[in-house]
Amino acid sequence: MTSGTALDREVLRDLAGRLVAVGGVVGVVLGESRARNDHHPECDVDLGLYYRPPLDVRTLAEIARDLDNPAATVTEPGAWGEWVDGGAWLRIGGVPVTWIYRDLDTVARVWEGLRHGEHGFHHEAGHPLGVPDFAYVGELAVGTVLADPTGEVTAWQARFHKYPPALGEALVRGLWEATLLVEVAHKAVARRDVTYIAGCLSRAFLLCAHAIHGRAGRWLVNEKGAIAAADRLPAAPEGFAARAHGILAGLETGAESLEVALDGGTILIRDVAKRLHG
């Protein structure tokens, strides 16, 4: 059954069964928030299509049309960017559904680097901080496998059950950038450059959120909701989300208010570091 806001698991499994019959598709995984049932009603249903090239995009497009999406664009791999990859935006029974391609060879390569703490945030449209390469592993670690005929996707997921300690330590070490961002933002106060200062603070707070998750050994794969998610973890300083959001919401063009905001950011980042290093 479907409604304007939900697709039941049986419908999703039936769809996943059709998708894994397409050339190149190895498995289909339901995204984190839907898998944990903590999504907002307006959230898309994200289906990760784990594949190996060549991917039969033509057949995927036929399935999309059969799902009453005659005008849907099903992209080639890489069309949305190197790290977003590609996929399709659909509606099924009135519910927004996103197919997101995930190359299994990339998953394997990223995992090997994470075991040594190697990671990065990659610029892509729609991602202010950047797409973390470890999202390729984290998405699978916390998702729900809907279809996996060969068992390969499930086997990879089992490997990701334990968060790599080296990644957590690397994310905590990354707090140096948060500190630097606030320091350099002070130089923009005289110019009343609110946009630059807001960007520095936003990136700094998101880096803090990743560091808090790293210390907790919890996957964080998206900027959206990152501050609130970090606030729920034991390592976060008291009032982390309220303080971060309050600083950004209070930005004004006056030099004094900008200095107050940056001083607040400095104190918040320092409090995060104390909790993570304490």
C-alpha positions as CSV (number, residue, x, y, z in Angstrom):
1,M,0.0,0.0,0.0
2,T,1.1,3.6,-0.6
3,S,-0.1,7.0,0.5
4,G,1.1,10.5,-0.1
5,T,3.8,10.2,2.5
6,A,4.8,6.5,2.8
7,L,5.7,3.4,0.9
8,D,5.5,0.2,2.8
9,R,8.4,-2.2,2.9
10,E,6.7,-4.8,0.7
11,V,6.4,-2.3,-2.1
12,L,10.0,-1.3,-1.8
13,R,11.2,-4.9,-1.7
14,D,9.2,-5.7,-4.9
15,L,10.8,-2.7,-6.6
16,A,14.2,-3.7,-5.4
17,G,13.7,-7.2,-6.8
18,R,13.0,-5.6,-10.2
19,L,16.1,-3.4,-10.0
20,V,18.5,-6.1,-9.1
21,A,17.5,-7.9,-12.3
22,V,18.9,-5.0,-14.3
23,G,22.4,-5.5,-15.7
24,G,25.1,-4.1,-13.5
25,V,22.9,-3.7,-10.3
26,V,24.3,-5.9,-7.5
27,G,22.0,-4.9,-4.7
28,V,19.5,-2.3,-3.5
29,V,19.7,-0.6,-0.1
30,L,17.1,1.6,1.7
31,G,18.6,4.8,3.0
32,E,19.4,5.5,6.7
33,S,16.5,7.7,7.8
34,R,13.8,5.4,6.3
35,A,15.6,2.3,7.5
36,R,15.6,3.7,11.1
37,N,12.1,5.2,10.7
38,D,13.3,8.6,12.0
39,H,12.7,10.5,8.8
40,H,10.6,13.6,8.3
41,P,7.4,13.1,6.3
42,E,8.6,15.3,3.4
43,C,11.9,13.3,3.0
44,D,12.5,11.3,-0.2
45,V,12.7,7.6,-0.1
46,D,16.4,7.0,-1.0
47,L,17.3,3.7,-2.7
48,G,20.9,3.0,-3.2
49,L,21.6,1.1,-6.3
50,Y,24.9,-0.7,-5.7
51,Y,26.4,-1.5,-9.1
52,R,29.4,-2.5,-11.2
53,P,29.8,-1.1,-14.7
54,P,28.4,-1.4,-17.2
55,L,25.1,-0.3,-15.8
56,D,22.0,-0.9,-18.0
57,V,20.5,2.6,-17.8
58,R,18.1,1.9,-20.6
59,T,16.3,-0.8,-18.6
60,L,16.3,1.3,-15.5
61,A,14.6,4.1,-17.5
62,E,12.0,1.5,-18.7
63,I,11.3,0.6,-15.1
64,A,10.9,4.3,-14.2
65,R,8.4,4.8,-17.0
66,D,6.5,1.7,-15.9
67,L,6.2,3.3,-12.4
68,D,4.2,6.1,-13.9
69,N,7.2,8.5,-14.4
70,P,7.1,9.0,-18.2
71,A,9.2,12.2,-18.0
72,A,11.7,11.0,-15.5
73,T,15.4,11.3,-16.4
74,V,17.5,8.3,-15.4
75,T,21.1,9.4,-15.6
76,E,24.2,7.7,-16.7
77,P,26.7,7.0,-13.9
78,G,28.6,10.2,-12.9
79,A,26.1,12.6,-14.3
80,W,25.5,14.2,-10.9
81,G,29.2,14.5,-10.1
82,E,32.0,12.2,-9.1
83,W,30.9,11.6,-5.6
84,V,27.1,12.0,-5.9
85,D,27.3,9.8,-9.0
86,G,23.9,9.6,-10.6
87,G,20.4,8.1,-10.5
88,A,16.8,9.4,-10.9
89,W,14.2,11.4,-9.1
90,L,10.8,9.7,-9.3
91,R,7.4,9.7,-7.7
92,I,5.7,6.4,-6.8
93,G,2.2,6.6,-5.5
94,G,2.7,10.3,-4.8
95,V,5.9,9.6,-2.8
96,P,9.2,11.2,-3.9
97,V,11.7,8.4,-4.5
98,T,15.4,8.9,-5.3
99,W,17.6,6.3,-6.9
100,I,21.2,6.9,-6.1
101,Y,24.0,5.0,-7.8
102,R,26.8,3.6,-5.7
103,D,29.8,1.9,-7.4
104,L,30.8,-1.1,-5.3
105,D,34.5,-0.7,-6.4
106,T,34.5,2.8,-5.0
107,V,33.0,1.6,-1.8
108,A,35.8,-1.0,-1.5
109,R,38.5,1.6,-2.2
110,V,37.1,4.1,0.3
111,W,36.8,1.5,3.0
112,E,40.5,0.6,2.6
113,G,41.5,4.2,3.1
114,L,39.2,4.7,6.1
115,R,40.9,1.9,7.9
116,H,44.0,4.1,7.9
117,G,42.1,7.3,8.7
118,E,42.3,8.6,5.1
119,H,39.2,10.6,4.1
120,G,38.1,13.8,2.5
121,F,35.2,16.2,1.8
122,H,34.6,16.6,-1.9
123,H,33.0,19.6,-3.5
124,E,29.7,18.8,-5.2
125,A,26.6,20.9,-6.0
126,G,24.2,21.0,-3.1
127,H,26.7,20.1,-0.5
128,P,28.1,23.2,1.4
129,L,30.7,21.2,3.4
130,G,31.3,18.7,0.6
131,V,30.4,15.1,0.2
132,P,32.4,13.0,2.6
133,D,33.9,10.0,0.8
134,F,33.2,7.9,3.9
135,A,29.5,8.4,3.1
136,Y,29.9,5.5,0.6
137,V,30.7,3.2,3.5
138,G,28.4,4.9,6.1
139,E,25.3,4.7,3.9
140,L,25.7,1.0,3.5
141,A,26.6,0.5,7.2
142,V,23.3,2.0,8.5
143,G,21.0,1.2,5.6
144,T,18.7,-1.8,5.1
145,V,19.5,-4.2,2.3
146,L,16.3,-4.8,0.3
147,A,17.7,-7.0,-2.4
148,D,21.1,-8.7,-2.7
149,P,20.9,-11.9,-4.8
150,T,24.6,-12.8,-4.6
151,G,25.0,-11.7,-0.9
152,E,27.9,-9.4,-1.8
153,V,26.3,-6.2,-0.6
154,T,25.3,-7.9,2.7
155,A,28.9,-9.1,3.1
156,W,30.3,-5.6,2.7
157,Q,27.7,-4.3,5.2
158,A,28.9,-6.8,7.7
159,R,32.5,-5.6,7.4
160,F,31.3,-2.0,8.1
161,H,29.6,-3.0,11.4
162,K,32.6,-1.7,13.4
163,Y,33.3,2.0,12.8
164,P,37.0,2.4,11.9
165,P,38.9,3.9,14.9
166,A,41.4,5.6,12.6
167,L,38.6,7.5,10.9
168,G,37.3,8.7,14.2
169,E,40.7,9.9,15.4
170,A,41.3,11.7,12.0
171,L,37.9,13.5,12.3
172,V,38.8,14.7,15.8
173,R,42.2,15.9,14.6
174,G,40.3,17.8,11.9
175,L,39.1,20.3,14.5
176,W,42.2,22.4,13.7
177,E,40.4,23.6,10.6
178,A,37.4,24.7,12.6
179,T,39.7,26.8,14.8
180,L,41.5,28.3,11.8
181,L,38.2,29.2,10.1
182,V,37.1,31.3,13.0
183,E,40.5,32.9,13.4
184,V,40.6,34.0,9.7
185,A,37.0,35.1,9.8
186,H,38.0,37.9,12.3
187,K,39.8,39.5,9.5
188,A,36.5,40.0,7.6
189,V,34.8,41.9,10.5
190,A,36.2,45.4,9.4
191,R,34.6,44.8,5.9
192,R,31.3,43.7,7.5
193,D,31.6,40.6,5.3
194,V,28.7,38.8,6.9
195,T,28.5,36.2,4.1
196,Y,32.1,35.1,4.4
197,I,31.9,35.0,8.2
198,A,28.7,33.0,8.1
199,G,30.3,30.5,5.7
200,C,33.3,30.1,8.0
201,L,31.2,29.5,11.0
202,S,28.9,27.1,9.3
203,R,31.8,25.0,8.0
204,A,33.5,25.1,11.4
205,F,30.3,23.9,13.2
206,L,29.8,21.1,10.6
207,L,33.4,20.0,11.2
208,C,32.7,19.9,14.9
209,A,29.6,17.7,14.2
210,H,31.8,15.3,12.3
211,A,34.4,15.2,15.0
212,I,31.7,14.5,17.6
213,H,30.4,11.6,15.5
214,G,33.9,10.3,15.0
215,R,34.6,10.2,18.7
216,A,31.3,8.4,19.2
217,G,32.1,5.9,16.4
218,R,28.8,6.9,14.6
219,W,28.4,7.4,10.9
220,L,27.4,10.9,9.7
221,V,26.8,11.0,6.0
222,N,24.9,14.2,5.3
223,E,25.1,17.9,6.3
224,K,21.4,18.1,6.7
225,G,20.5,17.5,10.4
226,A,24.2,17.1,11.3
227,I,24.2,19.6,14.1
228,A,21.1,18.2,15.7
229,A,22.4,14.7,15.4
230,A,25.7,15.6,17.0
231,D,23.9,17.3,19.8
232,R,22.3,14.0,20.8
233,L,25.6,12.3,21.3
234,P,27.3,12.1,24.7
235,A,30.5,13.8,23.5
236,A,28.7,17.0,22.5
237,P,29.1,19.9,24.9
238,E,25.9,21.0,26.6
239,G,23.6,23.0,24.3
240,F,25.8,22.4,21.2
241,A,23.0,22.7,18.6
242,A,21.3,25.6,20.3
243,R,24.6,27.5,20.6
244,A,25.6,26.8,17.0
245,H,22.3,27.8,15.5
246,G,22.0,30.8,17.8
247,I,25.4,32.2,16.7
248,L,24.4,31.9,13.0
249,A,20.9,33.2,13.5
250,G,22.2,36.2,15.4
251,L,24.7,37.5,12.7
252,E,24.2,41.1,11.9
253,T,26.2,43.7,9.9
254,G,27.6,45.6,12.9
255,A,31.3,45.0,13.7
256,E,30.6,44.5,17.4
257,S,27.9,41.8,16.8
258,L,30.2,40.0,14.3
259,E,33.0,39.9,16.9
260,V,30.5,38.6,19.5
261,A,29.4,35.8,17.1
262,L,33.0,34.8,16.3
263,D,34.0,34.9,20.0
264,G,31.0,32.6,20.7
265,G,32.2,30.3,17.9
266,T,35.7,30.2,19.3
267,I,34.3,29.2,22.7
268,L,32.0,26.5,21.3
269,I,34.8,24.9,19.2
270,R,37.0,25.0,22.3
271,D,34.3,23.3,24.3
272,V,34.0,20.6,21.6
273,A,37.8,20.1,21.7
274,K,37.8,19.8,25.5
275,R,35.1,17.2,25.4
276,L,36.7,15.1,22.7
277,H,40.2,15.3,24.1
278,G,39.2,15.2,27.8
